[in-house]
């Protein structure tokens, strides 16, 4: 069983497609909408903190065999490597390590944000957590349509192959090849494995 949990910054939601991660497929009546267990939006760090707490609590109530996909959709702040943008302040993901000390066995996290936030997410989800998730995100300033395409690829891969790391990595390889000429680099999407190995390699992420 796949459970999708979404936390999205307010301005992306209000702008509508393609800015928001809620595509036609995820919206009410879409072919994968039935897997969405919660959608929460935030305007500032206080609300973000409440969204994280609520979502983690809900995820931990799922059974041990369910695959949980957490999508965090927001702008990253350039040159920080750790911060999400809000209309009122910025959110330093490094400060959220204690929120993810206990995680379920099957968790995939998709940081639907630009390169500025993805590396910092590693410290949040891996530094103190008892079980390491799979973490996927852009290492470029990705276009919204590409971010949504990747989102669908992740969801469809999980539905077919569960949270198999090799299958997800193969799909990311194919996606990187597909968008190579768009972003003028070999790797546009990165992935942290449960072993804490960095793909494609540590130096490429910065």
N, C-alpha and C positions, 0 to 999 in steps of 0.2 A: 504493500500500500504506500502511495506517495502522499505526503502532506506538504503543502506549500504555504509558507508564512512570508508575508511581505511587509517591509517597513520602508516608507518612501517620504522624501522631503516634499513639503506642501506645494512648492512652486511647480514641481514636475507634474504633480497630479492636476493642478489647475490649468496648466498649459495644454493638457490633453495629448493624444498621440501625435508624433512618436515620442514626445518627451517622457511621458509616463511609461512605466513598465507594464501597466494594465493594457495589454494588447487585446485585439478582438478575440483571440483564442483564450485569454484569461478572463475576459469580462463575462458577465452573467450570460449564460447560454452558449458560451464558447466551448470548443471541444475538450479543453483542459480546465475549464472553470471549476469543475466539481472537486478538483484537488486543492483548491485554495481554501485553507482553514481560517486564515485571518489576514486582513489588510488594515494596517495602521499607518497614519501619516503624522509627520512632526514638523513644527515650525521653528523650534529652538531646542537647545540641549536639554532643558528640563523635560520637555515632552518626549524627546528621543530616549532619555533615560527610562521613562515610564513605559515606552513602547518596547524597549529591550527587555525590561524586567517581566512584563506581561507575556511577551513572546517566548522567552526562555522557559518560564513556568509552564506554558502550554505545551511546548515541545517535550519537556520532561515527563509529561503525563501520557505521552504516546507509548504504544507497546514496543517491545524490544526489537521487533522485526520491521517496523515501518521505516521507510526512508523519508527523512525530513530535509526539505530544501528551504533555506532561509535566503531571501533576496533583500539586500539593502540597497535601495535606489536613491542616489543623491549625487550632488556635485562634489568633487574633491577640490581642495584648495591647492593651487600650484605651488611647487617648491617646498611643500611640507612633508609629503610622503606619508602623512598620518591623519590629516584633518578633513572632515566633511564640512561643507558649507551649509549655513542656514541664513535666513533673512536677518536674524538678530545676533548671532554669534557663530563661532566655529566649534567643532566637536573633535577633540583629540582622542582618537581611538585607542591610543596607548593607555589611557586612563580607565579603560573598561575591562582590564584583565580579570578582575575579581568577579565580574558578572558571568564569566564563562568557565568557572572552575569545574563545574559539573556539566557534562554534555552527554547526549545519548550516543549509542554505538553507531548509529547511521545518520550522519549529518553532513550535508553539502551546503556550503555558503557561497553565494554568488554576489560579489560586490559589483553592483551595476553603477559604477562610478568611474571617473577617469583615473589616470595613473597616479594622481596625487594622493589618493587614499588607499590604494590596494596594498602597498608594502606595509603600511602601518597596521593594517588589519591582521597581519600575521601575529603581531605582539598581543593583540586582544584575544585571539582565538586559540593560540598555541602556548603562550608563555606559562600559564598556570592551569590549563585545562587537563582534566584527568584522562579524557579520550580526545584524540586529535581529530578534527574534521577534515574534509577536503575543502580547500578554499580556492576559488576561481575568480579572476578579475582582469580588467584591462591594464596594460602597462603603457598605454598611449591615451591621448585624449580622444576617446572613441565617439563616433557618431551614434545618435540615438537609434537609428534603424539597425546598425550593426550590433549595438548592445542588446536590442530585442531579438535579433536573429540568434545571437549566441544564447540568450535566455531560453529560447525555444529548443535549441540544440541540446542544451543541458537537460531540460525537462524530458524531451523525447528519448534521450539516451538513458536516463534513469528509468523511464517507463519500460524500456526494452531490456536493459541490462542491469537494473538495480543501481547501486552506487559503486560499481566496479571501476577502480581507478584506471586500469589500462584502457577500458572503453572510453572513459571520459577524456583521458589524455590523447587518445587517437583522434577523437572528434576535435579537440583543441588544435592538434597538429594540422588537421584538414582546414579548420577555420583560419588559422594563421596563414596557411598557404593561399587561401581564397582572398584574404584582404591584404596580402603582401604589397601589392602595387598601390593600394589605397593609402596606406600609412608609410610606405617607403621603408619598411624594415621587416626583417625575417620573422620577428616575434612581436605580436600585438597583444596577445593574451597570455597571462601567466597562471601558474597553478602551484599551490602548496600541497604536497602529498601528506598522508597521515604519518609518514616517517619523518616529517618536517623537511624533507628534501624540497628544494626550490626548483621549479621548472619554468623556463628553460635552463637558467643558471643564475646564481646570485647576482653577478655583475650586470646582467641584462636588465634587471628590475629597477636599477637606479640610474 
